[in-house]
Amino acid sequence: MVTIKDVAKAAGVSPSTVSRVVKDHPGISSDTKRKIRKIMQEMGYTPNVAARNLVTNKSYTIGLIVKSAVHEAVLNPFFTEVNFGVSEACRNEGFSTLMTAAQDDDSLFLEIKDLINSRRVDGFILLYSKEDDPVTNYLTSIGFPFVVIGKDISNIQDAIYVDNDNVYAAHLITDHLLDLGYRNITMITDNDVFAVAKDRIKGFTRALEKRGIEVEGRVVNCSSNEVSIRKTLEELLEKESVDAILTLDGVINALVLSCLYCMKVRIPEDVATATFNDSPMTELAAPPQTTVDIHPQELGREAGREIINLVRNPQRLKRNITVPVSIIERRSTQKEEGG
């Protein structure tokens, strides 16, 4: 069995240094910790986690809070990609992650309180931003460390926010569609409660207004199911009032593509489609979808690094971090030459 002495010899350090790394001692540099943890992993050394937690009074676990609908975490590639980035950042610093799995808001709130009271997490990452959110308000009131992947809409001085500029992102993709010659663009959303939806709607309508295009009726809110989306599409196409559809995210985009296929509507010959967040779901779609790449793994990595730094130093200055976006153009918006 591999011991601390074996790891110390391989790393060229003293056993006490390895022990302090296991305990996440602040006196050991991040580079040294990463080096020794890598050697631990390569040698198959597993520290006594329970003993370490008793000594440090920490769980070395970060909780990930998803919007209360669990199916979101299963269906939406955004959460998978963000989780990958968070896990990578946490693993590099000797932390694990735990995702909530509540079915509704009340259950989510109770689960979070239980995780805190039982000391099973040292901090949280919220994968959403919402006005007057009871979870955010509670964590703020008790001074528990948390980072939000989303927009600072409440101007909370004690929180760190990691986000894209979603107003700019929506403006960017709308300008792109307009530059390609599309004029009758409609945005389809399934909610306007969360900050990300509000900002994307704002960026979309601003881009239209800047080009002198009427915005009334250009944002359509419907339920995220095929019946509702098909009815919406039938109404839009019957009026011949749409030549491009911009969806709020990849899940809605997939539903739109399915409905258009059943309706025998060709993409992009009859109507173009584009969405936010690049993923295998959009890249491998038929046809491949033009997207705004919001780089969710980088959002996760930034949030993971920030929450661990906050857990280690609760008094550190809070800040907002913006991850840039880019457009990936694919077949779904490419007009035929002369078309």
C-alpha positions in Angstrom: 0.0 0.0 0.0 1.3 3.4 -0.9 2.1 5.7 2.1 2.8 9.4 2.6 6.5 8.5 2.8 6.4 7.0 -0.6 4.7 10.0 -2.1 7.2 12.3 -0.3 10.1 10.4 -1.7 8.7 10.5 -5.3 8.0 14.2 -5.0 11.3 15.1 -3.4 9.7 16.7 -0.3 9.3 15.8 3.3 6.4 13.7 4.6 5.1 16.7 6.6 4.8 18.7 3.3 2.7 15.9 1.8 0.6 15.8 5.0 0.0 19.6 4.7 -1.0 19.2 1.1 -3.6 16.5 2.1 -4.9 19.0 4.7 -5.0 21.8 2.1 -2.7 23.9 4.3 -2.6 27.5 3.1 1.1 27.7 3.7 1.8 25.4 0.7 1.8 27.0 -2.7 -0.8 26.0 -5.4 1.9 24.8 -7.7 3.3 22.5 -5.0 -0.1 21.2 -4.2 -0.9 20.4 -7.8 2.5 18.7 -8.3 2.0 16.5 -5.2 -1.6 15.7 -5.9 -0.7 14.6 -9.4 2.0 12.2 -7.9 -0.6 10.9 -5.4 -3.0 10.2 -8.3 -0.2 8.5 -10.4 0.9 6.3 -7.5 -2.6 5.5 -6.4 -2.3 7.1 -3.0 -5.7 7.7 -1.3 -5.7 9.9 1.8 -8.0 9.2 4.7 -10.7 11.6 3.8 -12.7 11.3 7.0 -9.6 12.0 9.1 -8.7 14.9 7.0 -12.2 16.4 7.3 -12.2 16.0 11.0 -8.8 17.8 11.3 -9.7 20.7 9.0 -13.4 20.9 9.7 -14.0 21.0 6.0 -15.8 18.6 3.6 -13.6 19.5 0.6 -16.8 19.4 -1.5 -18.5 22.1 -3.6 -22.2 21.9 -4.1 -23.7 22.7 -7.6 -27.2 24.2 -7.5 -29.2 23.7 -10.7 -32.6 25.3 -11.4 -35.2 23.3 -9.5 -36.3 21.3 -12.6 -34.0 18.2 -12.6 -34.7 17.4 -16.2 -32.9 20.6 -17.1 -29.6 19.1 -15.8 -30.2 15.9 -17.8 -31.4 17.4 -21.1 -29.4 20.6 -21.5 -25.7 20.1 -22.5 -24.9 23.5 -20.9 -25.1 21.9 -17.4 -22.9 18.9 -18.5 -20.2 21.2 -19.9 -20.3 23.6 -17.0 -20.1 20.6 -14.6 -17.1 19.3 -16.4 -15.3 22.7 -16.1 -16.2 23.0 -12.4 -15.1 19.4 -11.6 -11.8 20.0 -13.4 -11.0 23.1 -11.4 -12.1 21.5 -8.1 -10.2 18.2 -8.7 -7.0 20.2 -9.3 -7.3 21.6 -5.8 -8.3 18.5 -4.0 -12.1 19.2 -3.9 -15.0 17.1 -5.1 -18.4 18.2 -6.4 -22.0 17.4 -5.5 -25.0 18.3 -7.6 -28.4 19.0 -6.1 -31.3 16.9 -7.4 -34.5 18.5 -6.0 -37.7 18.4 -8.0 -39.2 21.8 -6.9 -38.2 25.1 -5.3 -39.2 24.1 -1.7 -37.4 20.8 -1.9 -34.3 22.5 -3.3 -34.2 25.0 -0.5 -34.6 22.3 2.2 -31.8 20.2 0.6 -29.4 23.2 0.6 -30.1 23.9 4.3 -29.5 20.2 5.1 -26.2 20.2 3.1 -25.0 23.3 5.1 -26.2 22.0 8.5 -24.6 18.6 8.0 -21.3 20.3 6.8 -21.3 18.2 3.6 -20.3 21.2 1.5 -17.9 24.1 2.0 -19.5 26.4 -0.7 -22.0 26.5 -3.5 -22.0 27.3 -7.2 -25.4 28.4 -8.4 -25.9 27.6 -12.1 -28.5 30.3 -12.6 -29.3 33.9 -11.7 -32.9 34.9 -10.7 -34.4 38.0 -9.1 -35.4 37.7 -5.5 -34.1 34.1 -5.3 -34.7 32.6 -1.9 -31.5 30.5 -2.1 -29.3 33.4 -2.9 -30.9 35.5 -0.2 -30.5 32.7 2.3 -26.8 32.1 1.5 -26.1 35.8 1.7 -27.9 36.2 5.1 -25.8 33.4 6.8 -22.6 34.4 5.1 -22.1 31.1 3.4 -19.6 31.1 0.4 -21.2 30.9 -3.0 -20.5 31.9 -6.6 -23.1 32.5 -9.3 -22.8 31.5 -12.9 -25.0 34.2 -14.2 -25.6 37.9 -14.0 -25.4 40.1 -10.9 -29.0 41.3 -11.0 -29.4 41.9 -7.3 -26.2 44.0 -6.8 -25.1 41.7 -3.9 -21.7 42.9 -2.7 -20.8 39.6 -1.0 -21.0 37.4 -4.1 -18.9 36.5 -7.1 -20.6 36.3 -10.6 -19.2 34.5 -13.6 -21.1 35.1 -16.8 -21.1 36.0 -20.5 -22.4 39.3 -21.7 -25.7 37.9 -22.9 -27.0 41.2 -24.2 -24.0 41.4 -26.4 -24.2 37.7 -27.4 -27.8 38.1 -28.6 -27.0 41.4 -30.4 -24.0 39.6 -32.1 -26.0 36.7 -33.4 -28.9 38.9 -34.5 -26.5 41.2 -36.4 -25.0 38.1 -38.0 -28.4 36.9 -39.2 -29.3 40.4 -40.5 -26.0 40.7 -42.3 -26.8 37.4 -44.0 -30.0 39.0 -45.4 -32.6 37.7 -42.9 -35.1 40.3 -41.9 -38.1 38.5 -40.4 -36.3 36.9 -37.4 -38.3 35.5 -34.5 -36.8 34.5 -31.1 -38.5 31.5 -29.4 -38.1 31.3 -25.6 -39.6 29.0 -23.0 -39.3 31.5 -20.1 -38.4 35.1 -19.3 -37.8 34.7 -15.6 -34.1 34.1 -15.4 -31.5 36.8 -16.1 -30.0 35.0 -19.1 -33.3 34.9 -20.9 -34.0 38.6 -20.2 -30.6 39.7 -21.4 -30.8 37.6 -24.6 -34.2 39.0 -25.4 -32.9 42.5 -24.7 -29.9 42.1 -27.0 -32.1 40.6 -29.7 -34.6 43.5 -29.7 -31.9 46.1 -29.5 -30.3 44.7 -32.6 -33.6 44.8 -34.5 -34.4 48.4 -33.4 -30.9 49.5 -34.4 -31.7 48.4 -37.9 -35.1 50.0 -37.9 -37.0 46.7 -37.7 -40.3 46.5 -35.8 -39.8 44.3 -32.7 -43.5 43.7 -31.8 -44.3 40.1 -32.0 -40.7 39.0 -32.7 -40.3 37.4 -29.3 -42.5 34.4 -28.7 -42.7 32.6 -25.4 -44.1 29.1 -25.4 -43.9 25.9 -23.3 -40.9 23.7 -23.9 -42.8 20.8 -25.4 -43.5 19.7 -29.0 -47.2 20.5 -28.9 -46.7 24.1 -27.9 -43.7 24.7 -30.2 -45.4 23.1 -33.2 -48.4 25.3 -32.7 -46.2 28.4 -32.5 -44.3 27.4 -35.7 -47.5 26.7 -37.6 -48.8 30.2 -36.7 -45.6 31.9 -37.7 -45.2 30.0 -41.0 -48.9 30.4 -41.9 -48.5 34.1 -41.8 -45.2 33.9 -43.7 -43.8 36.2 -41.0 -40.5 34.4 -40.4 -37.4 33.6 -42.4 -35.1 32.9 -39.4 -35.7 31.4 -35.9 -33.4 32.2 -33.0 -33.9 29.9 -30.0 -33.0 30.7 -26.4 -30.9 27.5 -26.0 -30.0 24.1 -27.5 -32.9 22.2 -25.9 -35.6 24.5 -27.5 -33.6 24.5 -30.7 -33.8 20.6 -30.8 -37.5 20.7 -30.3 -37.9 23.3 -33.1 -35.8 21.2 -35.5 -38.0 18.1 -34.7 -41.2 20.0 -35.3 -39.9 21.6 -38.6 -38.9 18.2 -39.8 -42.3 16.8 -39.1 -43.8 19.8 -40.9 -41.6 19.2 -43.9 -40.0 22.6 -43.6 -36.5 22.8 -45.0 -33.6 24.4 -43.2 -32.2 26.8 -44.3 -34.1 26.9 -47.6 -37.5 27.7 -46.0 -36.4 29.1 -42.7 -33.0 29.5 -41.1 -32.3 28.4 -37.5 -29.7 29.5 -34.9 -29.3 29.2 -31.1 -27.0 29.7 -28.1 -24.4 27.4 -26.6 -22.5 25.1 -28.9 -22.5 21.4 -28.1 -22.7 18.0 -29.9 -26.5 18.5 -29.9 -26.1 21.5 -32.2 -23.0 20.4 -34.1 -24.4 17.0 -35.0 -28.0 18.3 -35.8 -29.4 18.0 -39.2 -28.4 20.4 -40.5 -25.6 21.5 -38.2 -26.7 24.6 -36.3 -25.2 28.1 -36.3 -24.6 28.9 -32.6 -23.2 31.5 -30.2 -20.5 29.6 -28.4 -20.7 30.8 -24.7 -17.8 28.5 -23.6 -19.6 26.8 -20.7 -16.5 24.7 -19.7 -14.6 28.0 -19.1 -17.5 29.4 -17.2 -17.3 26.3 -15.0 -13.5 26.5 -14.6 -13.7 30.1 -13.6 -16.5 29.5 -11.1 -14.7 26.5 -9.6 -11.5 28.4 -9.1 -13.4 31.3 -7.6 -15.4 29.3 -5.1 -12.3 27.4 -3.8 -10.4 30.7 -3.4 -13.5 32.1 -1.5 -13.7 29.1 0.8 -10.0 29.5 1.6 -10.2 33.2 2.0 -13.7 34.4 2.8 -12.6 38.0 3.0 -11.2 38.2 -0.5 -12.6 40.9 -2.7 -15.7 40.0 -4.7 -15.8 40.6 -8.5 -17.7 39.9 -11.7 -16.0 37.8 -14.4 -17.1 37.9 -18.0 -16.2 35.0 -20.4 -16.2 36.1 -24.0 -18.5 34.6 -26.7 -18.0 33.8 -30.4 -20.2 32.8 -33.4 -19.9 29.4 -35.1 -21.6 29.5 -38.4 -22.9 26.3 -39.9 -25.3 25.0 -42.6 -28.5 26.1 -40.8 -28.1 29.8 -41.8 -26.1 29.5 -45.0 -28.2 30.7 -48.0 -27.6 29.2 -51.4 -25.7 31.5 -53.7 -28.1 33.8 -55.5 -30.8 32.9 -53.0 
